[in-house]
Amino acid sequence: MADHPSDLRTPLGKVRFLGSARIGTTEAWLVHVTSLALVPLTLGFVWLMLDLLRKDYNGVRAELTHPIPAILLLAFVFAGVVHMELGMRSIIVDYIGGQSRAWALAANTCFAALLALACLYATLRVAFT
């Protein structure tokens, strides 16, 4: 197997099969997409929260029974959680090594999933009860 001239791995990396996993572009693209999506979603979220500050619990429930505010809130949470998970993943990969990296990545993914599920549950519970 001849070395390709653009292969930048060290000899030890070649032996251990370490190198590009070819997923960096996808992750970078997702970070950019979620950050762009968060700009209007954050503005909408702030507008919604300012509107909901003046209302009691029943008013908040009435507002969230309409599909647009509920979808806006859930889209904001989903984009934020995905953006958070991707950012933390890149930090973990860059700064944590060894077996700790695998545990930290698993904990990061579980935390993001639990946070998204908790926000989904809370929003749907307020909207439908």
MMTF fields as JSON, N, C-alpha, C and O atoms, coordinates in Angstrom:
{
  "mmtfVersion": "1.0.0",
  "mmtfProducer": "UNKNOWN",
  "numBonds": 515,
  "numAtoms": 516,
  "numGroups": 129,
  "numChains": 1,
  "numModels": 1,
  "chainsPerModel": [1],
  "groupsPerChain": [129],
  "chainIdList": ["A"],
  "bondAtomList": [4, 2, 8, 6, 12, 10, 16, 14, 20, 18, 24, 22, 28, 26, 32, 30, 36, 34, 40, 38, 44, 42, 48, 46, 52, 50, 56, 54, 60, 58, 64, 62, 68, 66, 72, 70, 76, 74, 80, 78, 84, 82, 88, 86, 92, 90, 96, 94, 100, 98, 104, 102, 108, 106, 112, 110, 116, 114, 120, 118, 124, 122, 128, 126, 132, 130, 136, 134, 140, 138, 144, 142, 148, 146, 152, 150, 156, 154, 160, 158, 164, 162, 168, 166, 172, 170, 176, 174, 180, 178, 184, 182, 188, 186, 192, 190, 196, 194, 200, 198, 204, 202, 208, 206, 212, 210, 216, 214, 220, 218, 224, 222, 228, 226, 232, 230, 236, 234, 240, 238, 244, 242, 248, 246, 252, 250, 256, 254, 260, 258, 264, 262, 268, 266, 272, 270, 276, 274, 280, 278, 284, 282, 288, 286, 292, 290, 296, 294, 300, 298, 304, 302, 308, 306, 312, 310, 316, 314, 320, 318, 324, 322, 328, 326, 332, 330, 336, 334, 340, 338, 344, 342, 348, 346, 352, 350, 356, 354, 360, 358, 364, 362, 368, 366, 372, 370, 376, 374, 380, 378, 384, 382, 388, 386, 392, 390, 396, 394, 400, 398, 404, 402, 408, 406, 412, 410, 416, 414, 420, 418, 424, 422, 428, 426, 432, 430, 436, 434, 440, 438, 444, 442, 448, 446, 452, 450, 456, 454, 460, 458, 464, 462, 468, 466, 472, 470, 476, 474, 480, 478, 484, 482, 488, 486, 492, 490, 496, 494, 500, 498, 504, 502, 508, 506, 512, 510],
  "bondOrderList": [1, 1, 1, 1, 1, 1, 1, 1, 1, 1, 1, 1, 1, 1, 1, 1, 1, 1, 1, 1, 1, 1, 1, 1, 1, 1, 1, 1, 1, 1, 1, 1, 1, 1, 1, 1, 1, 1, 1, 1, 1, 1, 1, 1, 1, 1, 1, 1, 1, 1, 1, 1, 1, 1, 1, 1, 1, 1, 1, 1, 1, 1, 1, 1, 1, 1, 1, 1, 1, 1, 1, 1, 1, 1, 1, 1, 1, 1, 1, 1, 1, 1, 1, 1, 1, 1, 1, 1, 1, 1, 1, 1, 1, 1, 1, 1, 1, 1, 1, 1, 1, 1, 1, 1, 1, 1, 1, 1, 1, 1, 1, 1, 1, 1, 1, 1, 1, 1, 1, 1, 1, 1, 1, 1, 1, 1, 1, 1],
  "groupList": [{"groupName": "MET", "atomNameList": ["N", "CA", "C", "O"], "elementList": ["N", "C", "C", "O"], "formalChargeList": [0, 0, 0, 0], "bondAtomList": [1, 0, 2, 1, 3, 2], "bondOrderList": [1, 1, 2], "singleLetterCode": "M", "chemCompType": "L-PEPTIDE LINKING"}, {"groupName": "ALA", "atomNameList": ["N", "CA", "C", "O"], "elementList": ["N", "C", "C", "O"], "formalChargeList": [0, 0, 0, 0], "bondAtomList": [1, 0, 2, 1, 3, 2], "bondOrderList": [1, 1, 2], "singleLetterCode": "A", "chemCompType": "L-PEPTIDE LINKING"}, {"groupName": "ASP", "atomNameList": ["N", "CA", "C", "O"], "elementList": ["N", "C", "C", "O"], "formalChargeList": [0, 0, 0, 0], "bondAtomList": [1, 0, 2, 1, 3, 2], "bondOrderList": [1, 1, 2], "singleLetterCode": "D", "chemCompType": "L-PEPTIDE LINKING"}, {"groupName": "HIS", "atomNameList": ["N", "CA", "C", "O"], "elementList": ["N", "C", "C", "O"], "formalChargeList": [0, 0, 0, 0], "bondAtomList": [1, 0, 2, 1, 3, 2], "bondOrderList": [1, 1, 2], "singleLetterCode": "H", "chemCompType": "L-PEPTIDE LINKING"}, {"groupName": "PRO", "atomNameList": ["N", "CA", "C", "O"], "elementList": ["N", "C", "C", "O"], "formalChargeList": [0, 0, 0, 0], "bondAtomList": [1, 0, 2, 1, 3, 2], "bondOrderList": [1, 1, 2], "singleLetterCode": "P", "chemCompType": "L-PEPTIDE LINKING"}, {"groupName": "SER", "atomNameList": ["N", "CA", "C", "O"], "elementList": ["N", "C", "C", "O"], "formalChargeList": [0, 0, 0, 0], "bondAtomList": [1, 0, 2, 1, 3, 2], "bondOrderList": [1, 1, 2], "singleLetterCode": "S", "chemCompType": "L-PEPTIDE LINKING"}, {"groupName": "LEU", "atomNameList": ["N", "CA", "C", "O"], "elementList": ["N", "C", "C", "O"], "formalChargeList": [0, 0, 0, 0], "bondAtomList": [1, 0, 2, 1, 3, 2], "bondOrderList": [1, 1, 2], "singleLetterCode": "L", "chemCompType": "L-PEPTIDE LINKING"}, {"groupName": "ARG", "atomNameList": ["N", "CA", "C", "O"], "elementList": ["N", "C", "C", "O"], "formalChargeList": [0, 0, 0, 0], "bondAtomList": [1, 0, 2, 1, 3, 2], "bondOrderList": [1, 1, 2], "singleLetterCode": "R", "chemCompType": "L-PEPTIDE LINKING"}, {"groupName": "THR", "atomNameList": ["N", "CA", "C", "O"], "elementList": ["N", "C", "C", "O"], "formalChargeList": [0, 0, 0, 0], "bondAtomList": [1, 0, 2, 1, 3, 2], "bondOrderList": [1, 1, 2], "singleLetterCode": "T", "chemCompType": "L-PEPTIDE LINKING"}, {"groupName": "GLY", "atomNameList": ["N", "CA", "C", "O"], "elementList": ["N", "C", "C", "O"], "formalChargeList": [0, 0, 0, 0], "bondAtomList": [1, 0, 2, 1, 3, 2], "bondOrderList": [1, 1, 2], "singleLetterCode": "G", "chemCompType": "PEPTIDE LINKING"}, {"groupName": "LYS", "atomNameList": ["N", "CA", "C", "O"], "elementList": ["N", "C", "C", "O"], "formalChargeList": [0, 0, 0, 0], "bondAtomList": [1, 0, 2, 1, 3, 2], "bondOrderList": [1, 1, 2], "singleLetterCode": "K", "chemCompType": "L-PEPTIDE LINKING"}, {"groupName": "VAL", "atomNameList": ["N", "CA", "C", "O"], "elementList": ["N", "C", "C", "O"], "formalChargeList": [0, 0, 0, 0], "bondAtomList": [1, 0, 2, 1, 3, 2], "bondOrderList": [1, 1, 2], "singleLetterCode": "V", "chemCompType": "L-PEPTIDE LINKING"}, {"groupName": "PHE", "atomNameList": ["N", "CA", "C", "O"], "elementList": ["N", "C", "C", "O"], "formalChargeList": [0, 0, 0, 0], "bondAtomList": [1, 0, 2, 1, 3, 2], "bondOrderList": [1, 1, 2], "singleLetterCode": "F", "chemCompType": "L-PEPTIDE LINKING"}, {"groupName": "ILE", "atomNameList": ["N", "CA", "C", "O"], "elementList": ["N", "C", "C", "O"], "formalChargeList": [0, 0, 0, 0], "bondAtomList": [1, 0, 2, 1, 3, 2], "bondOrderList": [1, 1, 2], "singleLetterCode": "I", "chemCompType": "L-PEPTIDE LINKING"}, {"groupName": "GLU", "atomNameList": ["N", "CA", "C", "O"], "elementList": ["N", "C", "C", "O"], "formalChargeList": [0, 0, 0, 0], "bondAtomList": [1, 0, 2, 1, 3, 2], "bondOrderList": [1, 1, 2], "singleLetterCode": "E", "chemCompType": "L-PEPTIDE LINKING"}, {"groupName": "TRP", "atomNameList": ["N", "CA", "C", "O"], "elementList": ["N", "C", "C", "O"], "formalChargeList": [0, 0, 0, 0], "bondAtomList": [1, 0, 2, 1, 3, 2], "bondOrderList": [1, 1, 2], "singleLetterCode": "W", "chemCompType": "L-PEPTIDE LINKING"}, {"groupName": "TYR", "atomNameList": ["N", "CA", "C", "O"], "elementList": ["N", "C", "C", "O"], "formalChargeList": [0, 0, 0, 0], "bondAtomList": [1, 0, 2, 1, 3, 2], "bondOrderList": [1, 1, 2], "singleLetterCode": "Y", "chemCompType": "L-PEPTIDE LINKING"}, {"groupName": "ASN", "atomNameList": ["N", "CA", "C", "O"], "elementList": ["N", "C", "C", "O"], "formalChargeList": [0, 0, 0, 0], "bondAtomList": [1, 0, 2, 1, 3, 2], "bondOrderList": [1, 1, 2], "singleLetterCode": "N", "chemCompType": "L-PEPTIDE LINKING"}, {"groupName": "GLN", "atomNameList": ["N", "CA", "C", "O"], "elementList": ["N", "C", "C", "O"], "formalChargeList": [0, 0, 0, 0], "bondAtomList": [1, 0, 2, 1, 3, 2], "bondOrderList": [1, 1, 2], "singleLetterCode": "Q", "chemCompType": "L-PEPTIDE LINKING"}, {"groupName": "CYS", "atomNameList": ["N", "CA", "C", "O"], "elementList": ["N", "C", "C", "O"], "formalChargeList": [0, 0, 0, 0], "bondAtomList": [1, 0, 2, 1, 3, 2], "bondOrderList": [1, 1, 2], "singleLetterCode": "C", "chemCompType": "L-PEPTIDE LINKING"}],
  "groupTypeList": [0, 1, 2, 3, 4, 5, 2, 6, 7, 8, 4, 6, 9, 10, 11, 7, 12, 6, 9, 5, 1, 7, 13, 9, 8, 8, 14, 1, 15, 6, 11, 3, 11, 8, 5, 6, 1, 6, 11, 4, 6, 8, 6, 9, 12, 11, 15, 6, 0, 6, 2, 6, 6, 7, 10, 2, 16, 17, 9, 11, 7, 1, 14, 6, 8, 3, 4, 13, 4, 1, 13, 6, 6, 6, 1, 12, 11, 12, 1, 9, 11, 11, 3, 0, 14, 6, 9, 0, 7, 5, 13, 13, 11, 2, 16, 13, 9, 9, 18, 5, 7, 1, 15, 1, 6, 1, 1, 17, 8, 19, 12, 1, 1, 6, 6, 1, 6, 1, 19, 6, 16, 1, 8, 6, 7, 11, 1, 12, 8],
  "groupIdList": [1, 2, 3, 4, 5, 6, 7, 8, 9, 10, 11, 12, 13, 14, 15, 16, 17, 18, 19, 20, 21, 22, 23, 24, 25, 26, 27, 28, 29, 30, 31, 32, 33, 34, 35, 36, 37, 38, 39, 40, 41, 42, 43, 44, 45, 46, 47, 48, 49, 50, 51, 52, 53, 54, 55, 56, 57, 58, 59, 60, 61, 62, 63, 64, 65, 66, 67, 68, 69, 70, 71, 72, 73, 74, 75, 76, 77, 78, 79, 80, 81, 82, 83, 84, 85, 86, 87, 88, 89, 90, 91, 92, 93, 94, 95, 96, 97, 98, 99, 100, 101, 102, 103, 104, 105, 106, 107, 108, 109, 110, 111, 112, 113, 114, 115, 116, 117, 118, 119, 120, 121, 122, 123, 124, 125, 126, 127, 128, 129],
  "secStructList": [7, 7, 7, 7, 6, 6, 7, 7, 7, 7, 2, 2, 2, 2, 2, 6, 6, 7, 1, 7, 7, 1, 7, 2, 2, 2, 2, 2, 2, 2, 2, 2, 2, 2, 2, 2, 2, 2, 2, 2, 2, 2, 2, 2, 2, 2, 2, 2, 2, 2, 2, 2, 6, 6, 1, 7, 2, 2, 2, 2, 2, 2, 2, 2, 6, 1, 2, 2, 2, 2, 2, 2, 2, 2, 2, 2, 2, 2, 2, 2, 2, 2, 2, 2, 2, 2, 2, 2, 2, 2, 2, 2, 2, 2, 2, 7, 7, 6, 2, 2, 2, 2, 2, 2, 2, 2, 2, 2, 2, 2, 2, 2, 2, 2, 2, 2, 2, 2, 2, 2, 2, 2, 2, 2, 2, 2, 2, 2, 7],
  "xCoordList": [0.849, 0.0, 0.892, 1.57, 0.895, 1.762, 1.157, -0.06, 2.047, 1.593, 1.17, 1.85, 0.06, -0.425, 0.295, 0.521, 0.661, 1.411, 0.654, 1.279, -0.664, -1.418, -1.767, -2.534, -1.208, -1.449, -0.585, 0.639, -1.217, -0.491, -0.362, 0.066, -0.722, -0.615, 0.835, 1.663, 1.111, 2.445, 2.561, 1.545, 3.777, 3.927, 3.182, 2.59, 3.203, 2.471, 0.968, 0.256, 0.487, -0.93, -1.344, -2.457, -0.449, -0.741, -0.839, -1.693, 0.031, 0.014, -1.255, -1.862, -1.662, -2.848, -4.143, -5.221, -4.061, -5.218, -5.924, -7.146, -5.146, -5.715, -5.547, -4.519, -6.525, -6.446, -7.812, -8.662, -8.007, -9.261, -10.408, -10.343, -11.448, -12.656, -13.617, -14.666, -13.25, -14.027, -15.422, -16.371, -15.541, -16.83, -16.72, -17.715, -15.534, -15.341, -16.143, -16.657, -16.257, -17.008, -18.484, -19.124, -19.023, -20.434, -20.697, -21.68, -19.834, -20.023, -19.892, -20.676, -18.915, -18.742, -19.952, -20.41, -20.468, -21.648, -22.85, -23.607, -23.034, -24.144, -24.017, -25.02, -22.805, -22.607, -23.011, -23.666, -22.625, -22.982, -24.488, -25.078, -25.102, -26.547, -27.319, -28.255, -26.933, -27.654, -27.42, -28.327, -26.218, -25.982, -26.79, -27.311, -26.902, -27.739, -29.214, -29.951, -29.644, -31.042, -31.344, -32.464, -30.359, -30.585, -30.76, -31.319, -30.307, -30.461, -31.94, -32.379, -32.733, -34.151, -34.915, -35.855, -34.506, -35.199, -34.988, -35.905, -33.806, -33.554, -34.367, -34.924, -34.438, -35.269, -36.734, -37.407, -37.219, -38.59, -38.796, -39.842, -37.805, -37.891, -37.947, -38.753, -37.1, -37.109, -38.449, -39.014, -38.962, -40.268, -41.354, -42.21, -41.325, -42.317, -42.217, -43.236, -41.0, -40.828, -41.279, -41.882, -40.995, -41.463, -42.984, -43.587, -43.601, -45.061, -45.616, -46.646, -44.939, -45.437, -45.183, -45.827, -44.264, -43.98, -45.203, -45.363, -46.053, -47.229, -48.408, -49.446, -48.262, -49.394, -49.193, -48.068, -50.32, -50.25, -50.167, -50.052, -50.228, -50.07, -51.126, -50.809, -52.368, -53.432, -53.216, -53.532, -52.686, -52.374, -51.245, -51.273, -50.25, -49.147, -49.669, -49.304, -50.526, -51.126, -51.912, -51.809, -52.703, -53.5, -52.6, -52.91, -51.496, -50.57, -49.902, -49.75, -49.504, -48.792, -49.709, -49.223, -51.022, -51.922, -51.971, -52.38, -51.556, -51.454, -50.181, -49.155, -50.234, -49.081, -47.824, -46.716, -47.963, -46.777, -45.877, -44.676, -46.394, -45.497, -44.886, -43.719, -45.671, -45.147, -44.053, -43.027, -44.262, -43.251, -42.005, -40.885, -42.197, -41.058, -40.23, -39.002, -40.9, -40.206, -39.453, -38.296, -40.104, -39.458, -38.319, -37.303, -38.479, -37.396, -36.193, -35.049, -36.453, -35.363, -34.615, -33.384, -35.36, -34.729, -33.945, -32.806, -34.544, -33.866, -32.582, -31.535, -32.653, -31.455, -30.396, -29.206, -30.821, -29.87, -29.19, -27.986, -29.954, -29.376, -28.419, -27.351, -28.787, -27.892, -26.609, -25.515, -26.736, -25.568, -24.675, -23.45, -25.307, -24.551, -23.804, -22.629, -24.483, -23.873, -22.692, -21.661, -22.831, -21.733, -20.546, -19.396, -20.82, -19.74, -19.001, -17.771, -19.751, -19.107, -18.344, -17.291, -18.866, -18.168, -16.802, -15.81, -16.75, -15.453, -14.485, -13.285, -14.989, -14.128, -13.614, -12.434, -14.498, -14.099, -13.052, -12.049, -13.277, -12.329, -10.975, -9.932, -10.988, -9.732, -8.951, -7.72, -9.628, -8.937, -8.952, -8.274, -9.69, -9.729, -9.217, -9.605, -8.353, -7.773, -8.046, -8.577, -7.678, -7.789, -9.224, -10.126, -9.403, -10.716, -11.693, -12.905, -11.167, -12.034, -12.804, -13.925, -12.206, -12.872, -14.163, -15.192, -14.111, -15.305, -16.41, -17.577, -16.037, -17.034, -17.596, -18.798, -16.735, -17.19, -18.105, -19.099, -17.781, -18.644, -20.0, -21.031, -20.0, -21.269, -22.088, -23.299, -21.436, -22.144, -22.693, -23.799, -21.936, -22.385, -23.631, -24.593, -23.611, -24.759, -25.979, -27.089, -25.779, -26.897, -27.471, -28.69, -26.604, -27.079, -27.895, -28.951, -27.411, -28.133, -29.49, -30.491, -29.527, -30.792, -31.767, -32.952, -31.274, -32.15, -32.664, -33.826, -31.817, -32.241, -33.317, -34.309, -33.125, -34.119, -35.438, -36.506, -35.37, -36.595, -37.311, -38.54, -36.562, -37.177, -37.88, -38.986, -37.252, -37.881, -39.102, -40.114, -39.011, -40.154, -41.314, -42.452, -41.028, -42.066, -42.703, -43.927, -41.879, -42.411, -43.289, -44.358, -42.844, -43.622, -44.938, -45.984, -44.899, -46.127, -47.071, -48.29, -46.517, -47.369, -48.115, -49.309, -47.411, -48.074, -49.089, -50.168, -48.763, -49.649, -50.903, -51.959, -50.812, -51.936, -52.617, -53.477, -52.27, -52.987, -53.687, -54.342],
  "yCoordList": [-1.173, 0.0, 1.232, 1.51, 1.954, 3.123, 4.313, 4.481, 5.122, 6.333, 7.364, 7.577, 7.982, 9.046, 10.335, 10.557, 11.187, 12.396, 13.338, 14.095, 13.298, 14.203, 13.561, 14.129, 12.386, 11.717, 12.376, 12.242, 13.082, 13.846, 13.119, 13.717, 11.851, 11.111, 10.773, 10.596, 10.689, 10.266, 8.759, 8.078, 8.231, 6.774, 6.023, 4.976, 6.549, 5.895, 5.943, 4.979, 7.057, 7.166, 6.195, 5.671, 5.952, 4.984, 3.575, 2.793, 3.252, 1.923, 1.735, 0.664, 2.765, 2.67, 2.947, 2.912, 3.216, 3.544, 4.801, 4.915, 5.736, 7.001, 8.003, 8.028, 8.795, 9.806, 10.413, 10.386, 10.945, 11.617, 10.618, 9.586, 10.945, 10.122, 10.635, 10.038, 11.747, 12.366, 12.79, 12.747, 13.198, 13.705, 15.148, 15.738, 15.723, 17.089, 18.101, 19.065, 17.897, 18.827, 18.806, 19.856, 17.635, 17.527, 18.217, 18.945, 17.999, 18.642, 20.153, 20.885, 20.629, 22.073, 22.672, 23.757, 21.966, 22.436, 22.507, 23.478, 21.485, 21.489, 22.615, 23.222, 22.9, 24.012, 25.322, 26.157, 25.506, 26.736, 26.831, 27.899, 25.734, 25.743, 26.03, 26.83, 25.38, 25.621, 27.035, 27.642, 27.57, 28.944, 29.934, 30.908, 29.702, 30.573, 30.43, 31.416, 29.219, 29.007, 29.647, 30.101, 29.685, 30.243, 31.758, 32.301, 32.451, 33.914, 34.303, 35.003, 33.88, 34.256, 33.544, 34.1, 32.309, 31.59, 32.268, 32.295, 32.811, 33.519, 34.802, 35.136, 35.518, 36.727, 36.377, 37.064, 35.319, 34.883, 34.412, 34.67, 33.719, 33.245, 34.418, 34.413, 35.419, 36.598, 37.314, 37.724, 37.466, 38.101, 37.301, 37.885, 35.98, 35.131, 35.242, 35.353, 35.213, 35.307, 36.666, 36.741, 37.741, 39.064, 39.125, 39.768, 38.456, 38.402, 37.559, 37.901, 36.459, 35.561, 36.087, 35.632, 37.028, 37.58, 38.255, 38.267, 38.809, 39.53, 38.612, 39.073, 37.328, 36.417, 35.474, 35.167, 35.023, 34.002, 32.622, 32.515, 31.568, 30.211, 29.887, 29.294, 30.266, 29.98, 30.747, 30.243, 31.947, 32.705, 32.07, 32.05, 31.55, 30.848, 29.588, 29.281, 28.862, 27.657, 28.011, 27.329, 29.082, 29.496, 29.873, 29.565, 30.535, 30.937, 29.719, 29.663, 28.746, 27.578, 26.549, 25.606, 26.712, 25.818, 26.177, 25.361, 27.393, 27.773, 27.151, 27.11, 26.671, 25.931, 26.778, 26.282, 28.021, 28.824, 29.058, 28.805, 29.531, 29.714, 28.4, 28.366, 27.331, 26.044, 25.53, 25.034, 25.642, 25.206, 26.079, 25.575, 27.385, 28.29, 27.906, 27.856, 27.639, 27.265, 25.943, 25.829, 24.957, 23.652, 23.71, 23.037, 24.504, 24.653, 25.347, 24.983, 26.347, 27.028, 26.052, 26.028, 25.252, 24.28, 23.244, 22.93, 22.71, 21.679, 22.216, 21.576, 23.38, 23.952, 24.276, 24.065, 24.785, 25.109, 23.881, 23.895, 22.821, 21.592, 20.942, 20.468, 20.916, 20.345, 21.173, 20.614, 22.49, 23.368, 23.171, 23.127, 23.055, 22.831, 21.495, 21.421, 20.455, 19.125, 19.096, 18.495, 19.731, 19.764, 20.566, 20.166, 21.684, 22.487, 21.765, 21.775, 21.136, 20.386, 19.186, 18.829, 18.56, 17.42, 17.846, 17.143, 18.991, 19.43, 19.783, 19.535, 20.357, 20.658, 19.368, 19.262, 18.392, 17.111, 16.419, 15.925, 16.379, 15.718, 16.429, 15.78, 17.753, 18.506, 18.406, 18.393, 18.337, 18.505, 17.298, 17.318, 16.265, 15.083, 13.901, 13.707, 13.119, 11.987, 10.674, 10.638, 9.607, 8.278, 7.807, 8.206, 6.94, 6.364, 7.415, 7.28, 8.457, 9.522, 10.196, 10.662, 10.25, 10.888, 10.157, 10.789, 8.837, 8.064, 8.286, 8.44, 8.303, 8.533, 9.952, 10.161, 10.908, 12.296, 12.498, 13.218, 11.876, 11.982, 11.333, 11.868, 10.18, 9.515, 10.362, 10.501, 10.93, 11.782, 13.025, 13.467, 13.589, 14.765, 14.456, 15.225, 13.339, 12.953, 12.66, 13.079, 11.945, 11.636, 12.9, 13.043, 13.823, 15.07, 15.873, 16.408, 15.959, 16.706, 16.065, 16.768, 14.747, 14.058, 14.238, 14.49, 14.11, 14.296, 15.724, 15.942, 16.694, 18.092, 18.356, 19.028, 17.832, 18.01, 17.337, 17.912, 16.127, 15.423, 16.136, 16.211, 16.659, 17.381, 18.64, 18.946, 19.371, 20.581, 20.238, 20.937, 19.173, 18.729, 18.342, 18.744, 17.561, 17.137, 18.34, 18.423, 19.272, 20.431, 21.284, 21.734, 21.503, 22.325, 21.654, 22.302, 20.372, 19.668, 19.522, 19.551, 19.367, 19.258, 20.566, 20.558, 21.677, 22.973, 23.209, 23.744, 22.821, 23.091, 22.23, 22.681, 20.996, 20.074, 19.679, 18.797, 20.295, 19.965, 21.171, 21.085],
  "zCoordList": [0.0, 0.0, 0.0, 0.989, -1.08, -1.21, -0.48, -0.41, 0.056, 0.73, -0.305, -1.309, -0.046, -0.906, -0.52, 0.669, -1.464, -1.12, -0.175, 0.567, -0.195, 0.677, 2.02, 2.797, 2.296, 3.572, 4.641, 4.624, 5.568, 6.571, 7.902, 8.89, 7.946, 9.2, 9.512, 8.619, 10.795, 11.219, 11.019, 10.878, 11.004, 10.883, 11.985, 11.724, 13.225, 14.304, 14.044, 14.326, 13.512, 13.181, 12.096, 12.118, 11.139, 10.078, 10.64, 10.223, 11.583, 12.194, 13.011, 12.977, 13.744, 14.605, 13.845, 14.44, 12.563, 11.732, 12.221, 12.133, 12.731, 13.157, 12.031, 11.354, 11.844, 10.801, 10.595, 11.485, 9.45, 9.152, 9.124, 8.456, 9.855, 9.82, 8.756, 8.515, 8.119, 7.049, 7.498, 6.715, 8.757, 9.235, 9.699, 10.119, 9.63, 10.094, 9.296, 9.863, 7.992, 7.159, 7.519, 7.575, 7.759, 8.128, 9.455, 9.591, 10.427, 11.728, 11.619, 12.222, 10.86, 10.686, 9.982, 10.341, 8.98, 8.265, 9.206, 9.167, 10.055, 11.005, 12.023, 12.4, 12.47, 13.402, 12.739, 13.362, 11.482, 10.778, 10.538, 10.705, 10.154, 9.905, 11.189, 11.185, 12.288, 13.541, 14.047, 14.615, 13.851, 14.308, 13.48, 14.023, 12.178, 11.351, 11.704, 11.705, 12.001, 12.387, 13.732, 13.969, 14.608, 15.941, 15.938, 16.89, 14.913, 14.884, 14.867, 15.779, 13.868, 13.915, 15.032, 15.599, 15.345, 16.416, 17.765, 18.585, 18.01, 19.263, 19.326, 20.372, 18.217, 18.193, 18.462, 19.23, 17.837, 18.088, 19.511, 20.107, 20.066, 21.444, 22.418, 23.349, 22.209, 23.087, 22.985, 23.999, 21.759, 21.575, 22.3, 22.965, 22.179, 22.837, 24.352, 25.034, 24.885, 26.343, 26.869, 27.939, 26.133, 26.56, 26.555, 27.414, 25.591, 25.545, 26.69, 27.271, 27.016, 28.06, 29.47, 30.415, 29.632, 30.964, 31.577, 32.797, 30.742, 31.231, 31.53, 32.006, 31.259, 31.394, 32.569, 32.965, 33.114, 34.154, 33.485, 32.264, 34.314, 33.792, 32.74, 31.708, 32.988, 32.017, 30.712, 29.635, 30.807, 29.599, 28.799, 27.569, 29.516, 28.846, 28.172, 27.037, 28.88, 28.283, 27.035, 26.015, 27.114, 25.957, 24.78, 23.629, 25.074, 24.005, 23.366, 22.146, 24.184, 23.656, 23.002, 22.377, 23.132, 22.399, 20.919, 20.093, 20.585, 19.175, 18.601, 19.28, 17.372, 16.849, 16.619, 16.823, 16.207, 15.869, 17.081, 16.982, 18.225, 19.371, 19.875, 20.265, 19.865, 20.332, 19.398, 19.863, 18.098, 17.13, 17.232, 17.157, 17.404, 17.565, 18.783, 18.716, 19.885, 21.113, 20.951, 21.357, 20.363, 20.186, 19.164, 19.336, 18.109, 17.127, 17.756, 17.484, 18.6, 19.306, 20.204, 20.217, 20.95, 21.853, 21.055, 21.4, 19.995, 19.206, 18.576, 18.669, 17.937, 17.308, 18.353, 18.121, 19.493, 20.555, 21.126, 21.386, 21.323, 21.881, 20.878, 21.265, 19.613, 18.6, 18.514, 18.441, 18.523, 18.463, 19.69, 19.578, 20.864, 22.098, 22.043, 22.403, 21.596, 21.552, 20.584, 20.886, 19.438, 18.47, 18.998, 18.819, 19.639, 20.2, 21.301, 21.344, 22.194, 23.275, 22.73, 23.259, 21.677, 21.078, 20.546, 20.741, 19.875, 19.345, 20.47, 20.349, 21.562, 22.71, 23.342, 23.675, 23.507, 24.105, 23.243, 23.76, 21.936, 21.038, 21.055, 20.977, 21.158, 21.139, 22.441, 22.412, 23.58, 24.855, 25.785, 26.812, 25.464, 26.327, 25.526, 24.373, 26.13, 25.422, 26.12, 27.23, 25.459, 26.04, 26.202, 25.465, 27.195, 27.466, 27.981, 27.808, 28.611, 29.116, 27.992, 28.194, 26.812, 25.676, 25.321, 25.083, 25.286, 24.939, 25.966, 25.607, 27.247, 28.295, 28.213, 28.378, 27.963, 27.874, 26.667, 26.76, 25.545, 24.366, 24.612, 24.204, 25.279, 25.6, 26.563, 26.392, 27.574, 28.533, 27.848, 28.159, 26.925, 26.188, 25.366, 25.371, 24.667, 23.848, 24.715, 24.388, 25.814, 26.719, 27.339, 27.435, 27.761, 28.352, 27.346, 27.687, 26.111, 25.083, 24.799, 24.659, 24.713, 24.452, 25.607, 25.388, 26.837, 28.0, 28.095, 28.437, 27.798, 27.823, 26.776, 27.058, 25.574, 24.516, 24.886, 24.678, 25.43, 25.828, 26.969, 26.974, 27.934, 29.05, 28.561, 29.007, 27.651, 27.106, 26.26, 26.315, 25.485, 24.689, 25.592, 25.354, 26.629, 27.566, 28.257, 28.353, 28.738, 29.456, 28.547, 28.957, 27.33, 26.401, 26.046, 26.052, 25.738, 25.371, 26.556, 26.389, 27.745, 28.932, 29.189, 29.49, 29.069, 29.259, 28.15, 28.406, 26.931, 25.801, 25.811, 25.367, 26.309, 26.165, 27.461, 27.444, 28.589, 29.825, 30.374, 31.413]
}
